[in-house]
Amino acid sequence: MAGTLYLVATPIGNLGDISVRALETLRAVAFIACEDTRHSRVLLDHFGIGGKDLVSLPAFAEGQRAGRILDRIAGGEDCALITDAGSPAISDPGERLVAEALERDLTVVPVPGATALISALSASGLPTGRFHFLGFLPRKGPERRAMLEEVAALSATLVLYESPRRLGETLQDLLEAWGERRGCVARELTKLHEEFVRGSLTELSARYATEEARGEVVVMVEGRTGERRWSEDELRRALEEGLARGEKLKPLSTELARRAGWSGQDVYRLGLSLKR
């Protein structure tokens, strides 16, 4: 009889957030697949879970190592998958492993717990009825621009993860792509120095242009709030009127993007074509 793959959520900072069920599962399984065995061993030692067979499953090698893990499960062993923090397969290793497990008709069971995006969103002050999770944005280039433009017209709150080193640059990109909106930056969730910084994208971008955030970061931005998306003719007229008044194209584009439901980059490009 085949075993079961358990997806066990682990704390994102505060070890007190681990569930009783998570601990019971980690103690009961035959082996544990870990994003980083060294990191996971510290967690397991803290809770007195020793003598376990730990198998490394980093994101960069998930495709190569998933098969061997699934072979063991198919052979009757139960396995728990844990990542360094939070819920497996959510911007962490596990997506490929789960997909291949299901292709092989193996049982996959989630053991829920902490996840940064839900913790951050619940306390952000932004609408929570609908949200769209972007994970980590592509770092640069056309793929990054395409993703930002793809979601620019959504009315759902937008949530993404970001490196503290790239936070300032990303907030500026969000402002240019989506126009002025309310936002929230959450960092060090559940830890001693947990912090929520709320404000407009202009305010947040200015702050983190000079201040480097520390710790893991979640960025949340309200969805588009305009009544409807302007037509290109309406946008063109507004640009022509603003430029005729002597307004500079970049701030004008940002403001019109917010009102028109267009991405800031598209508005800016249209404005450039009018100035030629």
C-alpha positions in Angstrom: 0.0 0.0 0.0 1.4 3.4 -1.0 2.2 6.0 1.6 1.1 9.6 1.8 2.8 12.9 1.0 2.0 15.5 3.8 2.6 19.2 3.1 3.4 20.5 6.6 3.4 24.3 7.2 6.1 25.5 9.6 6.4 28.8 11.4 7.4 31.9 9.5 9.2 33.4 12.5 7.6 32.6 15.8 8.1 29.0 16.7 4.9 29.1 18.9 2.9 29.2 15.7 3.5 25.6 14.8 0.4 23.4 15.1 -0.1 20.3 17.3 -1.1 18.4 14.1 2.1 19.5 12.3 4.3 18.1 15.2 2.3 14.9 15.3 2.8 14.4 11.5 6.5 15.2 11.7 7.0 12.6 14.4 4.9 10.0 12.6 6.3 10.0 9.0 9.1 7.7 7.8 11.1 10.5 6.3 11.0 14.3 5.8 11.8 16.2 2.6 13.3 19.6 3.4 14.1 22.7 1.4 17.3 23.0 3.5 18.1 20.1 5.8 20.4 22.2 8.0 17.6 24.8 8.6 15.0 22.1 9.2 17.2 20.2 11.7 17.2 23.2 13.9 13.4 23.3 13.9 13.1 19.6 14.5 15.7 19.6 17.3 13.8 22.5 19.0 10.7 20.3 19.3 12.6 17.1 20.2 12.0 15.3 16.9 15.2 13.4 16.3 16.4 10.4 14.4 14.5 11.3 11.2 15.7 10.6 7.7 16.0 14.0 6.1 16.1 14.3 2.4 17.1 17.6 0.7 14.7 19.1 -1.8 15.9 22.6 -2.7 13.9 24.5 -5.4 16.7 24.3 -8.0 16.8 20.5 -7.8 13.1 19.7 -7.3 12.7 18.3 -10.8 15.7 16.0 -10.4 14.9 14.7 -6.9 11.1 14.5 -6.9 11.1 11.1 -8.5 13.2 9.4 -5.9 11.0 10.8 -3.1 7.8 9.7 -4.8 9.3 6.2 -5.4 9.7 5.8 -1.6 6.1 7.0 -1.0 4.8 4.6 -3.7 6.7 1.9 -1.9 4.7 2.5 1.3 6.6 5.2 3.2 4.9 8.4 4.5 6.7 11.6 3.8 6.4 15.1 5.2 7.5 18.1 3.0 8.6 21.2 4.9 10.3 24.4 3.7 12.3 26.9 5.6 9.2 28.8 6.6 5.5 28.8 5.8 3.5 26.5 3.5 5.1 24.2 1.0 4.5 24.9 -2.7 3.5 28.5 -2.1 6.5 30.4 -3.6 8.6 27.5 -2.1 9.6 24.0 -3.2 6.7 21.6 -3.6 4.7 22.6 -6.6 6.5 20.1 -8.9 6.5 17.3 -6.2 2.7 17.6 -5.7 1.9 17.7 -9.4 4.0 14.5 -10.0 2.5 12.8 -6.9 -1.0 13.4 -8.2 0.0 12.1 -11.7 1.1 8.9 -9.9 -2.2 8.7 -8.0 -0.5 9.2 -4.7 -2.4 10.8 -1.8 -1.4 14.4 -0.9 -2.6 15.9 2.4 -2.1 19.5 3.5 -1.3 20.2 7.1 -2.1 23.9 7.2 -0.4 26.6 9.2 1.4 29.9 8.8 1.8 31.6 5.5 3.2 35.1 5.1 0.8 36.3 2.5 -2.4 35.6 4.5 -0.8 37.0 7.7 0.2 40.2 6.0 -3.0 40.7 4.1 -5.2 40.2 7.1 -3.6 43.1 9.0 -2.8 45.4 6.0 -6.0 47.5 6.1 -6.5 46.9 2.4 -9.6 45.0 1.0 -9.3 41.3 1.7 -12.5 39.9 0.0 -10.6 39.3 -3.2 -6.8 39.2 -3.8 -4.4 38.2 -6.4 -1.0 36.7 -5.4 1.9 37.3 -7.7 4.6 35.5 -5.7 8.1 36.9 -6.6 8.1 39.2 -9.7 10.6 38.4 -12.5 13.6 40.6 -11.6 13.9 42.6 -14.8 13.0 43.0 -18.4 9.9 42.3 -20.5 8.6 39.5 -18.3 8.5 41.8 -15.3 6.7 44.5 -17.3 4.3 42.0 -18.8 3.3 40.7 -15.4 2.7 44.1 -14.0 0.6 45.2 -17.0 -1.4 41.9 -16.9 -2.8 42.7 -13.4 -3.0 46.5 -13.7 -6.7 46.5 -14.3 -7.7 44.1 -11.6 -9.8 45.4 -8.8 -8.6 42.7 -6.4 -5.8 43.6 -3.9 -2.4 42.6 -5.3 0.1 40.7 -3.1 3.7 39.9 -3.8 6.9 38.8 -2.1 10.1 40.8 -2.5 13.7 40.8 -1.4 14.5 43.7 1.0 17.4 44.7 -1.2 15.1 45.2 -4.2 12.1 46.7 -2.4 12.7 50.3 -3.3 13.2 49.6 -7.0 10.1 47.4 -7.0 7.9 50.0 -5.3 8.9 52.5 -8.0 8.1 50.0 -10.7 4.7 49.4 -9.2 4.0 53.1 -9.1 5.0 53.6 -12.7 3.0 50.5 -13.8 -0.2 50.9 -11.8 -0.3 54.6 -10.9 -0.9 56.0 -7.4 -2.6 53.5 -5.1 -2.7 52.7 -1.4 -0.2 50.1 -0.3 1.3 48.3 2.6 4.8 46.8 3.3 4.9 44.1 5.9 8.2 42.7 7.2 9.5 40.4 9.9 6.1 38.9 10.3 5.5 37.2 13.7 9.0 38.1 14.8 10.1 40.6 17.5 10.5 43.5 15.0 7.4 42.9 13.0 6.4 46.1 11.1 3.6 47.3 8.9 4.2 50.5 6.9 1.1 51.8 5.2 0.8 54.7 2.7 0.5 55.6 -0.9 2.9 54.0 -3.4 4.6 57.4 -3.8 5.2 57.6 0.0 6.4 54.0 0.2 8.6 54.3 -2.8 10.2 57.5 -1.4 10.8 55.8 2.0 12.4 52.7 0.7 14.5 54.5 -1.9 16.8 55.5 1.0 15.9 53.0 3.7 16.8 49.3 3.3 14.2 47.0 4.8 15.3 44.1 6.9 13.9 40.6 6.9 11.3 38.9 4.7 9.0 41.4 2.9 5.4 41.2 1.7 4.1 44.0 -0.5 0.3 44.7 -0.9 -1.3 47.2 -3.2 -5.0 48.0 -3.6 -6.6 47.0 -6.8 -7.9 49.5 -9.4 -10.7 51.6 -8.1 -11.7 53.6 -11.2 -15.2 53.3 -12.6 -14.1 52.0 -15.9 -11.0 51.8 -18.1 -10.7 54.8 -20.4 -10.5 54.4 -24.1 -7.3 55.3 -25.9 -9.0 58.4 -27.4 -10.0 59.6 -23.9 -6.5 59.0 -22.6 -4.9 60.7 -25.6 -7.0 63.8 -25.0 -6.1 64.0 -21.3 -2.4 63.7 -22.2 -2.6 66.4 -24.8 -4.4 68.7 -22.3 -1.9 68.1 -19.6 1.1 68.5 -21.8 -0.4 71.7 -23.2 -0.6 73.0 -19.6 3.1 72.4 -19.3 2.9 69.4 -17.0 5.8 67.0 -17.1 5.1 63.7 -18.8 6.2 61.3 -16.1 4.1 62.6 -13.2 1.2 63.2 -15.6 1.4 59.6 -16.8 1.3 58.3 -13.2 -1.7 60.4 -12.3 -3.6 59.5 -15.5 -2.8 55.8 -15.1 -4.5 55.9 -11.7 -7.6 57.5 -13.1 -7.8 55.7 -16.4 -7.1 52.1 -15.4 -4.1 51.9 -17.7 -0.5 50.9 -16.7 1.8 53.8 -16.1 4.2 52.5 -18.7 1.5 52.4 -21.4 0.4 55.9 -20.6 4.0 57.1 -20.7 4.7 55.5 -24.1 1.5 57.0 -25.5 2.6 60.4 -24.1 6.0 60.0 -25.8 4.4 59.4 -29.1 2.4 62.6 -28.8 5.5 64.6 -28.1 7.3 63.5 -31.3 
